[in-house]
Amino acid sequence: MPGNNRSRRQLKALLINALAMVLVSIGGSTFSSPTPSGVNTVYITDSVPDPFSTTVDWYSRPPKGSVGSDSIAVPRELMQSVLEEKRAEAAKLLGDASAIPIDATQARELARLENPDVLLDGLLKNLRGGIKNLEEIARETRADFNKGTGFNIDEYNWQQNQASNRRGLEDRKRNLAKYLAWYHQLTPYLLKAVSLDDEGLGFHGTLVGRVLYVDQITPVTRKVPMRRMPVVAFLPFKPEKIYTSFTAVDWDGSEH
């Protein structure tokens, strides 16, 4: 039924938004959403042991604490690790620099990244869809939500979820305005980053002023050696400083 379908969509959006805000921060890891629509504040904590057994010279551990709420996410659609067969070439191009500008041909050959404006089109479409879903949820009453989904959310948790959704909605709207300003302004850069595996969920970043945090989302469950990983990213400017880190989504700090 149309009403039930709408409620299911609202429930899905509610749960996705909640999940985006419950990522576990780990040692040396950024707490930021892997999508452009999540919370933009970055937090660093040492509460859980690091998920790596060794480090490399490209690792630049982020400072602990909150580093800004006026940041903007660089989503994984705009950031891609260099192809395995091109990594030695990319490392040679970087030399001692942490970031260098490259041209469109190099971005395509190194990481198969092309036309940032087309990538932005897809990003903005998804962002507008998320805004629409959250606006629908904001108009929903708890009674209607419970009736349409079969859930029995109490008033306290409903209000907590609605407050979370409002924050998510505000972040999405701010990001929408910022990403619209990125049209025709993005340049490909080759960056020094680090990786724990090739099976991860990709790289994403967070710009705080002119500082870039580059984060790999990885499903590792045990400590593994860190590796150098060159990354190509479309950015509005060359970052003055780069920090590299991980979000190990399955890591609980225990040895397996």
NORHU-V255915 format. One record per residue. N is the residue number from 1. RES is the residue in one small letter. NEAR is the number of other ideal C-beta (glycine too) atoms within 8 Angstrom. Layout:
{{N	RES	NEAR} {N	RES	NEAR}}
This chain:
{{1	m	4} {2	p	5} {3	g	7} {4	n	8} {5	n	8} {6	r	10} {7	s	12} {8	r	9} {9	r	10} {10	q	15} {11	l	11} {12	k	8} {13	a	13} {14	l	11} {15	l	8} {16	i	8} {17	n	12} {18	a	10} {19	l	8} {20	a	14} {21	m	11} {22	v	6} {23	l	11} {24	v	6} {25	s	11} {26	i	16} {27	g	9} {28	g	10} {29	s	13} {30	t	14} {31	f	12} {32	s	16} {33	s	12} {34	p	12} {35	t	9} {36	p	11} {37	s	12} {38	g	13} {39	v	11} {40	n	15} {41	t	11} {42	v	15} {43	y	10} {44	i	15} {45	t	11} {46	d	7} {47	s	6} {48	v	11} {49	p	6} {50	d	7} {51	p	13} {52	f	11} {53	s	6} {54	t	6} {55	t	6} {56	v	9} {57	d	4} {58	w	10} {59	y	9} {60	s	8} {61	r	8} {62	p	13} {63	p	7} {64	k	6} {65	g	6} {66	s	7} {67	v	13} {68	g	9} {69	s	6} {70	d	5} {71	s	13} {72	i	9} {73	a	15} {74	v	12} {75	p	11} {76	r	11} {77	e	7} {78	l	13} {79	m	15} {80	q	12} {81	s	13} {82	v	14} {83	l	9} {84	e	6} {85	e	4} {86	k	11} {87	r	12} {88	a	6} {89	e	8} {90	a	12} {91	a	9} {92	k	7} {93	l	9} {94	l	12} {95	g	5} {96	d	3} {97	a	7} {98	s	8} {99	a	11} {100	i	8} {101	p	8} {102	i	11} {103	d	7} {104	a	7} {105	t	6} {106	q	10} {107	a	14} {108	r	10} {109	e	6} {110	l	14} {111	a	12} {112	r	6} {113	l	12} {114	e	7} {115	n	5} {116	p	11} {117	d	9} {118	v	8} {119	l	12} {120	l	12} {121	d	8} {122	g	9} {123	l	13} {124	l	11} {125	k	8} {126	n	10} {127	l	14} {128	r	9} {129	g	8} {130	g	12} {131	i	12} {132	k	8} {133	n	11} {134	l	14} {135	e	9} {136	e	12} {137	i	12} {138	a	10} {139	r	5} {140	e	9} {141	t	5} {142	r	9} {143	a	6} {144	d	9} {145	f	15} {146	n	11} {147	k	6} {148	g	11} {149	t	10} {150	g	4} {151	f	7} {152	n	4} {153	i	9} {154	d	6} {155	e	6} {156	y	6} {157	n	8} {158	w	11} {159	q	8} {160	q	8} {161	n	11} {162	q	10} {163	a	8} {164	s	11} {165	n	13} {166	r	9} {167	r	9} {168	g	16} {169	l	12} {170	e	8} {171	d	12} {172	r	14} {173	k	9} {174	r	10} {175	n	14} {176	l	12} {177	a	8} {178	k	9} {179	y	12} {180	l	8} {181	a	7} {182	w	10} {183	y	7} {184	h	4} {185	q	7} {186	l	12} {187	t	10} {188	p	15} {189	y	14} {190	l	16} {191	l	13} {192	k	12} {193	a	14} {194	v	14} {195	s	13} {196	l	14} {197	d	8} {198	d	6} {199	e	5} {200	g	12} {201	l	8} {202	g	11} {203	f	15} {204	h	13} {205	g	12} {206	t	15} {207	l	14} {208	v	10} {209	g	5} {210	r	8} {211	v	12} {212	l	15} {213	y	17} {214	v	15} {215	d	15} {216	q	15} {217	i	13} {218	t	15} {219	p	9} {220	v	12} {221	t	6} {222	r	7} {223	k	8} {224	v	10} {225	p	6} {226	m	12} {227	r	8} {228	r	11} {229	m	12} {230	p	15} {231	v	15} {232	v	17} {233	a	14} {234	f	13} {235	l	13} {236	p	6} {237	f	6} {238	k	8} {239	p	12} {240	e	5} {241	k	8} {242	i	14} {243	y	13} {244	t	14} {245	s	14} {246	f	14} {247	t	14} {248	a	12} {249	v	10} {250	d	7} {251	w	10} {252	d	5} {253	g	6} {254	s	4} {255	e	4} {256	h	4}}
